[in-house]
Amino acid sequence: MSTAGLSTPFKAEFDVNSQEFSLSGVIRPRSIEEIAVNILMLKEAIDQVRGVLYINVRRLVQMNNTAFQAFARVVLDTCQTRPDIRFVIVTSSVVGWTTRMFEHLNRIEPQITIEVYDSTFYPGQSFVEDTSFIPILRTQTKMTWRHERTILPRHGMRSGITMADICCGIGDFAVLVQKEFQPARIVALDHSKASLAYAREVATGFGIADIEYTYGDASEMLLEDDQFDFVSCRHSLQIFNQPEVLLAELYRICRPGGRVYVTNEKNSHCLGEPRSQSIQWTYNEVAKLFSHFEMDVELGPKSRRYLTDAGFDDIIVESFMVTNLDGDPRDFAEVITAWENVYAGEMAVKRGDSPEFIQRFRQGFQDHIFAALHPKGYAGWPIWVASGRKPL
């Protein structure tokens, strides 16, 4: 429910099915009376639960001391009278002050625990946010941009629009869009602080100062509803274990009539010649490896289904092949080398693969590099592009 009477509204909601009481927005009452209805809602929620009550403050932007003391008092008093109940307060690193503030309650009362939601954001987070990947990401974007710059207008890109680039990584895509299409506004959001720091450096290097780089959780964004004409999310649905959750957020921030644009892969379709059999075997294994960590690098052709299920209409799907013939083949080889280092290195080792398997796995990447650099060779990396319109 929305709270009336305050200068800035907020939301307090209780979901009995998940036993979760949520607070979001800005809570700055002048007196406890202004939030009395919400305090009562919390008490009623406590009466209805058994075991654990989750208090979700992931999207709580501000909270003054009056509000904190009022909600905290209810929780602490309950701990004294209800030894059968536990409280789990779910915070986010995106809004770091909530963790610091609510951890105080954990020190007072052992029945209260704090969970930082995005400390284990998704199963593959440590791999995709590996800072060793940062230099090669720029090369990847350079290779895909040759194709995307002609594709984007078909999916709603044009000058003067408002745009959000979600999971922006090192921010180079936003920079290229700004230079090529000149949107009126770009917000670029990512969960990796190292990537965002690099993104700001890239933008400065290009002399671009009007991209709003923002730290955030893509599945729980602190961005308002119906804001953007164009929302991009590239190579990211495939690394979330719940892509539908991310799509719901992309849908929420997109304006009615605006479009959400996604790119994803089907890694088992990576190819090369010569040594095609070794290459094919390795990329089939890449798909299995990612699946082990609850990521789906086969998602590309599934994009239409995901967009339809998320509520979009007027869905456009197309694909392109990045190859060793797109510019310098050494760029292609550098990308494959980076994949080998992470996939056949850290990821395969963490899965517990044998030295014999890893040796064969690495050989497929080496053969792909061989194909890319061979004077008569061909190497390809397929990308699926899809967009959907948010209905009016």
N, C-alpha and C positions, 0 to 999 in steps of 0.2 A: 504494500500500500504506500502511496505517497503521503508525506506528512505536510499538512497545511499549517500556516501560521508562522513559519520561520522565514527569514529573509531569503534563504536559499534552500530549496526543497531537497529532501533526501528520501531514500526508500528503506523501509524495514519490512521484511517478508519472512514468513515461516512456511516451510515445506514439511508437512507431517510425514510424507513418505520417506524422505531422506533424513528426517530429524535434523534439519538445518535451518537455523535462524540467520538471516543475512542483513547486513547493513551496508548501504552504498551511498555515495554522494558526499555532501558536506553537512555535517551536524554541528551547528554552533548556536545552541539555544542560550538565551539570556538567563533562563531559569529552568528548573526541572519540570515545572508545570507545562512548558511548551512541548515536552516530549513524553508527557504522562501516558499518552495512548500507546506509545511504542514500548515504554517500560512495562505496561500492562500486557502487551503482546508477548514480550519476552517471558513474563511470569506464566502466562497461559501456555506458552510453548513448553516450558519446563514441566508444567503439570501433565502434559500429554506424552512425554517421552520416558523411556526406560533405557538404562544403560548409558548411552552417549548422546549428548546434544552438541552438534557442530555449530559454532558461531563463525560465520564467514564474513570477514572484513577485507577481502581481497580488493574490493572496489570502493573502499572507504577513502575518499580523497582528503577530507579534513575532519577532525573531531576535537572540540575544545574540552577543557578539563571538567566543565559542568556535566557534559554528556558522558564523558568517560567514567567519572565517579558514580554517576547514577546507574549506568549499566553494570559497572564492576561491582557495585554494592549488592545488586540482585544476585549475581553469580556467586560472590563470596558468601552471602547469607545462605544461599541454597546448599553450598558445600557443608555448612554447619548442620543443616537440618536433613539433608538427603545424602547419606553416605553411599547410597546405591547408584548415584549418578556421577558421570564424568563429563567434563567440558573439554572439547577440542576446539581451540581458536585457530582458524585457518587464515594466515596472513600471506603476503606476497612480497618478494624482494623489490618489486616495482614500486611499492609504497612502503619503503623501509621503516618509516617511523612507526607503523602499526606493530611490527614485530618488537621493536624496542619498547613501546608503550605497554603492550599486553604481556610481554615476558615478565613484567613486574608481578603480575597476578600469579604466574607459575612459581615464582620464588616464595610467594606468600602461602599458596595452597597447592598441595600435590595432586589434588583432583583435577587441576587445570593444566593442560598441556598445550603447547604451541606447535603448529605444523606450518612451515614455510612452503606453501603450495608449489612454487616453481624451483625449489632446491633440487627436486627430482622431476624436472619439467616434463620430460618424456624419455622413454628408455634409451634413445640414441643421442641424447643431448650432448654428452661428453665428446662424442665423435664429431658431430657436425659443428660444434662450437670450438673445436680444436684450433688454436691460433696458428698452427703450422699450415692450415688450409688457406689462410688469408691471402698470401701472395698469388696463389693459383686461381682464386675466385675471380680476380680481375681479368685473367687470361680467358677463363670460361665465358665471362660476360662479353668480352671482345669478340669471341667466336660466335656466340649466339646472337649478338646485336646486329650482325650483318643480315640476319634473317628477320629478326623481330622488328627492326625499324620500318620494314615494308608491311609487316603483318599487323602491327599495332593499330593503324587507322581503321582497319576492318573490324576491330573490336572496340571501337569507341574513342580511341585516343585522338585528341585535337587540341589546338591551342586554346588558352583561356579557361580551361576546366579546373576543378579542384580534384586533386589526386592523393591517394594514400598508397604508399608502397610498404606492404606489411611483410615482415621477415626480410627486411631490406638488405641484410648482410652487411657488406662493406660499402653499400650505398652507391656503387658505380652505375647501376641501372637508373636510379633516380637522377643522377647527374646527366647521363646521356639523354634521358627523356626531357630534362629541363632545357638542354642545349638544342635538341632537335625539334621539340614540339611546343615549348614555352607554356606549360600550364600556369594558371594564375597562382596556384598554391600546391606545394607538395609536402606532405607529412610522411616521413620515412621512419618506420618503427622496427626495432629488433630487440632480442633478449640478450644479445652478446655485447657486453660493454667494450670488449676489445675490438669487435667489428665496428661498433659505432664510433670509437675513437679514430679508427682508420678511415671510416666514411667521412668524418669531418675534415681529415687531412686531404682526402681526395677532392672534396668539394672546394676546399681552399686552393688546391693546386689548379683547379679549373677556373678559379675566380668566381665561383658561385657561392653566394652567401644567403640565399633565400629558401633553402631546403630545411625544413624543421625536423632534424634528427631527434628521435624520441626513444627512450628506453621503455620497453613494455613487454607484457605477456600477451602474445597474439591470440590466445584462447580466452582472454579476460581483459580486453583493452579498456583503458580509461579514455576512450574517445566517444563522443556523443553519437546518438542515433542519426541516421539519414544525413550524413555530412558531405559525402564525396561523390562526384560524378563518375569517377573511375578508381577502382581499387585493384591493385596488382598484388599477386602473391606467387612468387616464382620459385619452383623447385622446393616447395615447403610442405604442401599437403602430404607428399610422399614420405616425409620423415616424422610426421606426427602419428602417434598410435591411434588417435581419434580424429581423422581429418574432418569428419562431419561437425565436430565442435568448433574447429577453426573456421569452417565455411559459414557456420551460423553467425560468427562474429563479423566476418566479411560482409555477409548479407545485412547485418544490423547497421553497420556504419555507412553502407552504400545508400545513396538517395534513390527513391523510386524513379525508375526510368534510367538510372545509372547502370554501369556494367562492372562486374567482377571478372578479372582476367587472371588465369592461372596457367603455369607451365609445369609439366611433370615429365618423367621419363618412363621408358620400358627398357630397363637395363639389359634384359636378356636378348634384346634386338640390336645391341652393339655388335658391330661386325668388322671384319678385316680380311684382307687377301693380299699376300699369301698367308698360310698357316691358319686358315679359317676354323678348322676343327678345334684347335687348342683355344682360340679366342672365344668361340661359341661356348665351349665347356666352362671357361672361367666366368663369363658373364651370366650364365645360368646359375653358377654358384654364388655370384654376387647377390642375385635376387634372393636366394635361400638365406644367405648370411644376413641381409637386412631384415628379412622376415623373422629371423631368430631374435632380433632386437626390436621387434614390433614396428618395423618400418616397411613401406611398400614401394620399392623402386620399380614396380610394374604398373603403377597407378595411371600412367598417361592415358591409355585408351579407355580407362574407367571414368575419365573426367566428366563425360556427358551425364552418366548416371549420378555421380556425386552432385553435380550442379542441379540436376532435375530434382533430386531428393531434397536439396536445400531450399527449393522454392523458386529457383530462377526460371525464366522463360527465354525465348528467342536465343537459344544456345547455339554457339558457333564452335566447331571443333576442326582443327587442322593440324598437320604435323610437318616437321622439316628435319633434315639430316645435316648435322654438323659434321664436316669431313676434313681430312688432311689437305684437301684442295682449297679450303677456305683460308686463304692467306698463307702464312708460313707454317709448313707441316711440323716444325719444331714446337709451335704452340700446342698443337694437338698432343705431341709426345710428352710435353711438360704436364699437361692435364692428366694423362694416363699414369705418369710416374707418381703424381700426387695421390691418385686413387690407389695405386699399388701400395704405397707407403702406409695409408690408413686402413684399407680394406684387408690386405694380406698381412699387414703388420698388427696394429693394435686390435682391430675388431676380430680377426681370426684367432689371435692369441687369446683374447678374452673369452671367445666361445669355447676354447679348449681344443682347437684343431691340432692334429698331429703335425710334426715337422715335415713328413712326407706330403701331406695334403697341402700345406702352405707352400712347399717348394713347387708343386704342380700349379697351384693357384697363381703364384708369382710368374710362372712361366707364361701363362696366358696373357698377362699384362705386358710382359716383355715382347711377346709375339705381336700384340696389338701395336706397340711402339715400332717394332720392326716393319709392320705393314704400313704404318703412317710415314715412315722415313724412306721406305723402299722407292726407288725411282719409277717403278711400275706398279706400286702398291696402292691400295685404297683402304681407308679406315673411316668408320662412321659411328656417330653417336646420335640416336634419334630423340627428338623432343616433341611432345604433344602440347599444343596450345589450345586453350578453351576459354570461352567467356560466356557469361549469362547475364541477362538483364533482370534487375529487380523490378517486379511488376509495379505499375502505377497504382 
